[in-house]
């Protein structure tokens, strides 16, 4: 993790100011015009609310591509972590906001950043059952074999959540990478 990244352990927030409250409200609403006006008035692009959420995370989580693109163009930090150590990419992937995830991927965010459970954007996309997001992450080099802190990969998460089509995509994308034996890289599943 680079020095510029802010983790939840580093978050010691004072109450959000009225100006910051407006900034987060505009980001949540997805009003690109007002967001641009706020930027013109000196809004802190990387301000975090009491949960550690930035405007980039909020726009990614709500699917506001135009706002996220604007934030990226203006130099917002896109790899910051919220209080759960989620990044904007994790928020977009979990909610299936392909267009927002594409913006983040194109900006070169860390696709393998981990939250406090060791999950990544690929695992979050699998849990949400978002095939298109899984494909996008796979095509841009996300580690689909990464095991979370419980030893579970994205494919197994998709299966457990009943997202068979998503699990199939993960199986296909992992097939050239994994040995045939023990395909489901889950400690409790080896040999089954």
Buried (B, 14 or more C-beta within 10 A) or exposed (E): EEEEBBBBEEBEEEEBEEEBEBBBEBBBBBBBEBBBEBBEEEBBBBBBBEBBBBBBBBBBBBBBBBBBBBBBEEEBBBBBBBBBBBBBBBBBBBBBBBBBBBBBBEBEBBBBBBBBBBBBBBBBBBBBBBBBBBBBBBEBEBBBBBBBEEEBBBBBBBBEBEBEEBBBBBBEBBEEEBEEEEBBBBEEBEEE
